[in-house]
Amino acid sequence: MFSAIYSYALSHLLLRHPFALWLVLSLTLAIPATSHAQETAQDTVEAVVPEWPEDSLGRRTPRGTVVGFIRAVADEDYTKAALYLNLNTPEGTIKDGAATAQALQRLLDQRSKTLPRSWISDTPEGDLEDNLPPDKERVGTAEVANETFDLLLEKTQGPAGGPIWLVASETISKVPLQIEAPKTAVVESVLPEYLTETRWGGVPAGHWLAMLLIAVIAYLIAWGITASLTFVINYVWRKTKDEPTYGFIRAFSLPVRLYLAALILVVLSQRLGISFVVRQRFSEFTIIVGLVAVILLLWRLVDAITNFSQRRLVQKNNMSGISIVLFLRRGAKIALLVFGIIFILDTLGFDVTTGLAALGIGGIALALGAQKTVENFVGSVTLIADQPIRVGDFCKVGDTTGTVEQIGMRSTRLRTTERTVVTIPNGDFSSQKIENFAHRDRFLFAPVLRLRYDTTPAQIQAVLRALRETLTAHPKIDKASARVRLTEITSDALKVEVFSYVLTSDFNEQLEIKEGLLLSMMDAVNTKGKGFALPVQQLLVSQDGTGMGDAKEKPL
């Protein structure tokens, strides 16, 4: 029953608020929809402006009729409660309206399932999309003589004009004056006398306390059921101890427990004879618990799926996939949070449509204020789509060099070599030049050696041969790119350029290879030639102030 009510609630909400999805997009992308929202708000204002005087009993809307009837029976004012009934039945006009109202209360207490207050239309026209005639409104179901029928309201014409919603005559005709049930409800038979005589809100105090006790018992029963099922599943199916099965079972445990608790609460409260006034007050609470259970289930499933996917991607060393998974997880959770807030507010009776229209009217201000937020969001989408970097990559962005730790929806965090954390907004990050060292497949090895001037051509050729042999003999040097050439005679040295690639992507390994190559080249220059050239300067000394003496060379 509760699942059916929840399904009806979900479809009911989406039908009543078809632009709920628009809210999510507006809040996420900050897209102004001012003109449409202004028209919507104007239409809403015009729709709620009545053209007739207000009804003193609040019967202009279906919700007002239900609330008014509940208040009247809670105050035990059955004469006033009769004013919410259409006593002109097909069998004739009922004269004793107070007795009929009291009989209807007994029926609702013992054998009815009523919709939460917030699900009942609060407009004079009623719900026009419930597959009922325009003058009819369904507010629940009841059972008489093993026959289930709808509890209907019908729209009538008020004496001062305008609609007046009353409990439908066809519903009244099915309400027996004497219901075949115990005169005393089960809950009242076990309550102390002072709890039945003391009344809170027109209902015995014991009913309120019993409802709270039933809620605790319902949760304990649900906990026992879920714990037993989990134990049996783990005992029968050994695979449940492994991932991802364990993660999925754990994701279902708490939401299912909450959902079962809400379902058991509804059933027990009906079976034990809790007043429908109390049940009506608690109905919104049970619906919210059901909604939270569904949202919590989806939330935990998102975590379970993304954690499993993340572990698989780590095994495959697919860092770009990890970035996409983390981004999608945050987006899914934000969407769940937004939709959950919308559903809960609607269940509590808040006018979500008017709120959405108000958000649309302020769309321009929202867009201007959230300009940087939109820019950062678009930047994050660009980073995820183009994948210039991934989590774990060592890169240089502008003047910042570090390892990517997290790519968020607003910013990206880098861990620098100084072990500090630099946070860069994604809008700025995506617009800068990004140098990613993680994608480097080899390292450049290109030292420039400076030989002394007094090195003879024969010695230079011997040095070149030794350097070439050093490169070609190393297994980690790319033979196709390796070359050693005397390229320039400068003013103070003979320049020999070495060019090659080290075939490794590991930074520490290439440092070790470079170190060994440089030591071998130093040995070749010192043994085959005259050694390395040092920067020198010439100092000219005058002997008598008119002439210059011998020039002496002095190392810098």
Secondary structure as UniProt FT lines:
FT   HELIX           2..16
FT   TURN            18..19
FT   HELIX           20..29
FT   HELIX           34..48
FT   TURN            56..57
FT   TURN            59..60
FT   HELIX           62..74
FT   TURN            75..76
FT   HELIX           78..81
FT   HELIX           82..84
FT   STRAND          88..89
FT   TURN            90..91
FT   STRAND          92..93
FT   HELIX           97..110
FT   STRAND          112..114
FT   HELIX           117..119
FT   TURN            124..125
FT   TURN            128..129
FT   TURN            134..135
FT   STRAND          136..144
FT   TURN            145..146
FT   STRAND          147..157
FT   TURN            159..160
FT   STRAND          163..167
FT   HELIX           169..172
FT   TURN            173..174
FT   HELIX           186..190
FT   HELIX           193..197
FT   STRAND          199..200
FT   TURN            201..202
FT   STRAND          203..204
FT   HELIX           205..236
FT   HELIX           238..241
FT   TURN            243..244
FT   HELIX           245..271
FT   TURN            272..273
FT   HELIX           276..315
FT   TURN            316..317
FT   HELIX           319..347
FT   TURN            348..349
FT   HELIX           352..361
FT   HELIX           363..369
FT   HELIX           371..386
FT   TURN            391..392
FT   STRAND          394..397
FT   TURN            398..399
FT   STRAND          400..407
FT   STRAND          411..416
FT   TURN            417..418
FT   STRAND          421..425
FT   HELIX           426..431
FT   STRAND          434..436
FT   TURN            438..439
FT   STRAND          443..445
FT   STRAND          448..451
FT   TURN            453..454
FT   HELIX           457..473
FT   TURN            475..476
FT   TURN            479..481
FT   STRAND          483..489
FT   STRAND          494..502
FT   HELIX           507..528
FT   STRAND          536..542
FT   STRAND          548..555
//
